[in-house]
Amino acid sequence: MDWLHENYPASSERFGPGLLDHLDLLKAFLRFLLLLALFMSIAASAPRKVIIDTDPGTDDAIAIMLALHSPELDVRALTVVPGNVTLAQGMDNALRMLSLANRCGIPVAAGAQHPLFQKLTTAELFHGQNGLGNVELPPSKCQADPRWAPDLIIQMVHANPHEITLVPVGPLTNIALALEKDPSIVPLVKEVVLMGGSISGGNVSGAAEANIHNDPEAAQIVFQAGWPLTMVGLDVGNQTLLTRRHIAALAKNRGPISDFIYQVADFRIAFSEKHASPGAPMYDPLAVGVAIDSTLVQAPAMHVDVETRGEFTRGETVANRRGSNELNTLQHFPDGDRYVIEGFEKLSLNVKVCTAVDAEKFLQMLVTRLEGK
């Protein structure tokens, strides 16, 4: 503030007391603006606190390692849900991966044993018998957190209001249970960035994507909660094909993490090649990528519901791109009752749906951050 003194010396001989008071207020206001700018700069550069809710299979493993090696993220916990593998196998995988990464300080908590209203379906066909592409990691030095995963989520959200981003990359059972137990977490969660869903056809059926199909009722609870939610689904995940060209860098730049990821990726790519695809879709890693850098995708807002009753469409994420439905009323006429269209009912735009992705930029980020680790 020296320029104020140089140009406007605080002298009662030059200025009256009223002007001096105004100058003091101006200086105080400028100091406030500088402090506010400094605070906002620090806040913007601080890592984003995330809880990753995971069913640790192969692409979960890559997603977790990407998160652990991204300075933009502060991984506060892993919560485990059954999906790709059973809960017990998922816990073992999560603990072994954190031990490999020397991150035993991150809590790992077990959640639900099964979906809310249906039997569990596991996916060893795609992920290997142990869920990690049959790669055997050393026994873990880390210990499981004794808390139930939904309780841990609730506690961490309340302890860090407006700071926690939830990144679910499996079925949404744990998140739904946390919501049902404590709905007050909704306005306290910064954002939800989830892997799941599709608005262009499924991979379990013609309509449904695997994570949503594995617990549709839980997904509907999460989608209708009213918090900021980004759906990173098959529409963009299918474009992010990790190929042998990409993983060559992992083989050249060796390290315990990059060696593990190379083996897991090799398993997934080999499976994809057997089914006439040149690479493996990076579904779960892309959700982490969007949490790191939302500019990787285009995500228009839509109204999305989850189909829970359809014989052929159970688990479908039904997107309303217009933001409205017809409004019909039952009316009585001499020849009988019938519904009459009277207008339109506006819907809330509850989900940002990822529809396009800079796939190569994301894949380069993924490999660059894991090579040599």
C-alpha positions in Angstrom: 0.0 0.0 0.0 3.0 2.4 -0.2 1.5 4.1 -3.3 -1.3 5.4 -1.1 1.2 7.1 1.2 3.3 8.4 -1.6 0.4 9.9 -3.5 -1.9 10.6 -0.6 0.2 11.4 2.5 -1.8 11.0 5.6 -1.6 14.6 6.8 -4.4 16.5 8.4 -2.8 19.6 6.8 -3.6 18.3 3.3 -6.8 16.3 4.0 -9.7 16.7 6.3 -10.5 13.9 8.8 -13.3 12.6 6.6 -11.1 11.8 3.6 -8.5 10.2 5.9 -11.2 7.8 7.2 -12.1 6.9 3.6 -8.5 6.2 2.7 -8.2 3.9 5.8 -11.3 2.0 4.7 -9.9 1.7 1.1 -6.6 0.3 2.4 -8.4 -2.2 4.6 -10.6 -3.3 1.7 -7.6 -3.8 -0.6 -5.9 -5.8 2.1 -9.1 -8.0 2.4 -9.1 -8.5 -1.4 -5.5 -9.6 -1.4 -6.1 -12.0 1.5 -9.2 -13.4 -0.2 -7.3 -13.9 -3.5 -4.5 -15.7 -1.6 -7.0 -17.9 0.2 -8.8 -18.8 -3.0 -5.5 -19.6 -4.7 -4.5 -22.0 -1.9 -7.9 -23.6 -1.9 -7.8 -24.1 -5.6 -4.4 -25.8 -5.5 -5.2 -28.0 -2.5 -5.7 -31.7 -3.4 -9.3 -32.8 -3.7 -10.3 -35.1 -0.8 -11.8 -38.3 -2.2 -13.3 -41.6 -0.9 -13.1 -44.3 -3.5 -15.9 -46.9 -3.2 -14.6 -50.0 -5.1 -15.2 -53.6 -5.9 -11.5 -54.3 -6.6 -11.2 -55.9 -9.9 -8.7 -55.2 -12.6 -9.8 -51.8 -13.8 -10.5 -50.8 -10.2 -6.8 -51.7 -9.4 -5.7 -49.3 -12.2 -8.1 -46.6 -11.0 -6.8 -46.9 -7.4 -3.2 -46.7 -8.4 -3.9 -43.7 -10.6 -5.6 -41.9 -7.7 -2.7 -42.7 -5.4 -0.2 -41.2 -7.8 -2.1 -38.1 -8.7 -1.2 -35.0 -6.7 -4.6 -33.5 -7.4 -6.3 -36.1 -5.2 -6.1 -36.8 -1.5 -7.4 -40.3 -1.1 -9.0 -40.4 2.3 -10.4 -43.9 2.3 -11.2 -47.0 0.2 -14.6 -48.5 1.0 -15.2 -51.9 -0.5 -18.4 -53.2 -2.0 -19.1 -56.6 -3.6 -19.3 -56.7 -7.4 -16.5 -57.8 -9.6 -15.5 -60.1 -6.7 -17.0 -61.0 -3.3 -16.6 -58.6 -0.4 -13.9 -60.8 1.3 -11.8 -61.0 -1.9 -12.3 -57.2 -2.5 -11.0 -56.4 0.9 -8.0 -58.6 0.4 -7.2 -57.0 -2.9 -7.6 -53.4 -1.6 -5.3 -54.1 1.4 -2.7 -55.8 -0.8 -2.7 -52.9 -3.2 -2.3 -50.2 -0.5 0.5 -52.3 1.0 2.3 -52.4 -2.4 1.9 -48.6 -2.6 3.2 -48.1 1.0 -0.1 -46.3 1.8 -1.3 -48.2 4.9 -2.4 -45.0 6.5 -5.4 -44.9 4.2 -8.4 -46.6 5.9 -9.9 -49.6 4.1 -13.4 -50.5 5.3 -15.8 -53.3 4.3 -19.4 -52.5 3.4 -22.4 -54.5 2.3 -22.2 -58.2 1.8 -24.7 -58.2 -1.1 -26.9 -55.9 -3.2 -30.0 -54.5 -1.6 -32.7 -56.8 -3.1 -31.0 -59.3 -5.4 -28.3 -62.0 -5.4 -24.7 -60.9 -6.1 -23.2 -61.5 -9.5 -19.4 -61.6 -9.7 -17.2 -61.2 -12.7 -14.2 -63.5 -12.4 -14.5 -64.2 -16.2 -13.4 -60.6 -16.9 -11.1 -60.1 -13.8 -9.5 -63.4 -13.1 -10.2 -65.7 -10.1 -8.7 -63.2 -7.6 -10.1 -60.1 -9.4 -6.6 -58.8 -10.2 -6.0 -60.7 -13.4 -4.6 -63.6 -11.4 -1.6 -61.4 -10.4 -0.5 -62.5 -6.9 0.6 -59.6 -4.8 2.5 -60.1 -1.5 0.5 -60.4 1.7 -0.6 -57.0 3.0 1.1 -55.2 5.8 -2.0 -53.0 6.1 -4.9 -53.7 8.5 -8.6 -53.3 7.7 -10.5 -50.4 9.4 -13.1 -51.9 11.8 -15.8 -49.4 10.8 -18.6 -50.4 8.4 -18.1 -48.7 5.1 -21.3 -46.6 5.1 -20.5 -45.4 8.6 -17.0 -44.4 7.6 -18.4 -42.4 4.7 -20.9 -40.7 6.9 -18.3 -39.8 9.5 -15.8 -38.5 7.0 -18.4 -36.4 5.2 -19.5 -34.8 8.5 -15.8 -34.3 9.5 -15.0 -32.6 6.2 -18.2 -30.7 5.1 -18.3 -29.6 1.5 -14.8 -31.1 0.9 -15.3 -34.9 0.2 -15.8 -36.1 -3.4 -17.2 -39.6 -3.6 -15.8 -41.7 -6.4 -17.8 -45.0 -6.6 -16.5 -47.4 -9.2 -18.6 -50.4 -8.3 -22.2 -51.1 -7.5 -23.7 -48.3 -5.5 -24.9 -50.4 -2.5 -22.6 -48.7 0.1 -23.4 -45.2 -1.0 -27.2 -46.0 -0.9 -26.9 -47.5 2.6 -25.0 -44.4 3.8 -27.8 -42.2 2.3 -30.5 -44.2 3.9 -28.9 -44.1 7.3 -28.0 -40.4 7.2 -29.6 -38.3 4.4 -28.0 -35.2 5.9 -24.8 -36.0 4.1 -26.3 -35.0 0.8 -25.6 -31.2 1.1 -22.3 -31.9 2.8 -20.8 -33.9 -0.1 -18.8 -31.8 -2.6 -19.6 -34.0 -5.6 -20.2 -37.6 -6.7 -18.2 -38.9 -9.7 -19.3 -42.4 -10.5 -18.5 -45.1 -13.0 -21.7 -46.6 -14.2 -24.6 -46.4 -16.6 -25.0 -45.7 -20.2 -27.4 -43.8 -22.5 -26.4 -45.8 -25.6 -26.9 -49.5 -24.6 -25.5 -51.8 -22.0 -22.8 -54.4 -21.5 -24.8 -56.8 -19.3 -27.9 -56.6 -21.5 -29.0 -54.5 -24.4 -29.9 -51.8 -21.9 -27.9 -52.1 -18.6 -24.3 -51.4 -17.6 -22.8 -53.8 -15.0 -22.3 -51.6 -12.0 -25.9 -50.3 -12.2 -27.3 -53.7 -13.1 -25.7 -55.2 -10.0 -27.8 -53.1 -7.7 -30.4 -51.0 -9.5 -32.4 -50.0 -6.4 -29.2 -48.6 -4.8 -28.4 -46.7 -8.0 -31.8 -45.1 -8.1 -31.4 -43.9 -4.5 -28.0 -42.4 -5.4 -29.2 -40.8 -8.6 -32.2 -39.2 -7.0 -30.4 -37.9 -3.8 -30.1 -34.3 -5.0 -26.3 -33.9 -4.9 -24.0 -32.9 -7.7 -23.4 -36.2 -9.7 -21.4 -36.9 -12.8 -22.0 -40.2 -14.6 -18.9 -41.6 -16.3 -20.5 -44.5 -18.2 -20.0 -46.7 -21.1 -20.6 -43.9 -23.6 -17.1 -42.5 -22.8 -15.5 -45.6 -21.2 -15.8 -47.6 -24.4 -13.7 -44.9 -26.1 -10.8 -45.2 -23.7 -9.1 -48.3 -25.0 -5.8 -49.1 -23.4 -3.7 -50.9 -25.9 -0.3 -52.7 -26.0 1.1 -49.5 -27.5 0.1 -47.6 -24.4 1.5 -50.1 -21.9 4.9 -50.5 -23.6 6.0 -47.5 -21.5 5.2 -49.4 -18.3 7.4 -52.3 -19.4 10.3 -50.0 -20.2 10.1 -48.0 -17.0 10.0 -50.6 -14.3 8.9 -50.3 -10.7 6.7 -52.4 -8.3 3.6 -50.4 -9.2 4.2 -50.1 -12.9 5.0 -53.9 -13.1 1.8 -54.7 -11.3 -0.3 -52.4 -13.5 1.5 -53.8 -16.6 0.5 -57.4 -15.7 -3.1 -56.4 -14.9 -3.4 -54.4 -18.1 -1.9 -57.3 -20.1 -4.6 -59.6 -18.7 -7.3 -57.2 -19.7 -5.9 -56.4 -23.1 -5.5 -60.2 -23.9 -9.1 -60.8 -22.9 -10.2 -57.9 -25.2 -8.1 -59.2 -28.1 -9.8 -62.6 -27.8 -13.1 -60.7 -28.4 -11.9 -58.8 -31.4 -11.1 -55.5 -29.6 -7.7 -53.9 -29.8 -7.7 -52.7 -26.2 -9.3 -52.8 -22.8 -11.8 -50.0 -21.8 -10.6 -48.1 -18.8 -14.0 -47.7 -17.2 -13.0 -47.1 -13.6 -9.8 -45.2 -14.2 -11.7 -42.7 -16.4 -13.9 -41.9 -13.4 -10.8 -41.1 -11.4 -9.5 -39.1 -14.4 -12.7 -37.0 -14.4 -12.3 -36.4 -10.7 -8.7 -35.2 -11.5 -9.6 -33.1 -14.6 -13.3 -32.6 -15.5 -12.2 -31.0 -18.8 -11.4 -34.5 -20.1 -15.1 -35.0 -20.9 -18.2 -33.2 -22.1 -21.0 -33.8 -19.7 -24.4 -32.1 -20.4 -27.0 -32.1 -17.6 -29.9 -34.5 -18.0 -32.6 -36.1 -15.9 -31.7 -39.7 -15.3 -33.7 -42.4 -13.6 -32.7 -46.0 -13.1 -35.1 -48.7 -14.3 -35.8 -51.2 -11.5 -38.7 -53.3 -12.8 -38.3 -53.9 -16.5 -38.0 -57.5 -17.7 -35.5 -56.5 -20.4 -34.4 -53.1 -19.1 -33.7 -53.6 -15.4 -30.6 -51.5 -14.5 -30.9 -49.2 -17.5 -30.0 -45.5 -16.8 -32.9 -43.8 -18.6 -31.8 -40.3 -19.7 -34.4 -37.6 -20.5 -32.5 -35.2 -22.8 -35.4 -32.8 -23.1 -35.8 -32.2 -19.4 -39.6 -32.8 -19.4 -42.3 -35.4 -19.7 -45.8 -35.0 -21.1 -48.3 -34.1 -18.4 -51.5 -36.2 -18.8 -54.7 -35.9 -16.8 -57.6 -38.3 -16.6 -60.8 -36.7 -17.9 -64.4 -37.9 -18.2 -66.3 -37.9 -21.4 -69.7 -39.2 -22.5 -68.0 -42.0 -24.5 -65.7 -43.0 -21.6 -62.7 -41.8 -19.6 -59.4 -41.1 -21.2 -56.1 -39.3 -20.5 -55.6 -35.9 -22.2 -52.2 -34.3 -22.8 -52.3 -30.9 -21.1 -48.7 -29.8 -21.4 -45.3 -30.7 -20.0 -43.9 -31.5 -16.6 -40.4 -30.0 -16.1 -37.9 -32.4 -14.6 -34.8 -31.7 -12.5 -31.5 -32.1 -14.3 -30.0 -34.4 -11.7 -27.0 -35.9 -13.5 -24.2 -34.6 -15.7 -23.8 -37.4 -18.2 -20.4 -37.8 -19.9 -21.0 -38.1 -23.6 -17.6 -37.3 -25.1 -14.0 -37.8 -24.0 -10.5 -36.8 -25.0 -9.5 -40.5 -24.8 -5.9 -40.2 -25.9 -5.2 -37.3 -23.5 -6.6 -39.4 -20.6 -4.7 -42.5 -21.6 -1.4 -40.6 -21.8 -2.1 -39.1 -18.4 -2.8 -42.6 -17.0 0.4 -44.2 -18.3 2.6 -41.2 -17.6 1.6 -41.2 -13.9 2.2 -44.9 -13.4 5.3 -45.6 -15.4 8.5 -46.1 -13.3 6.5 -46.1 -10.1 
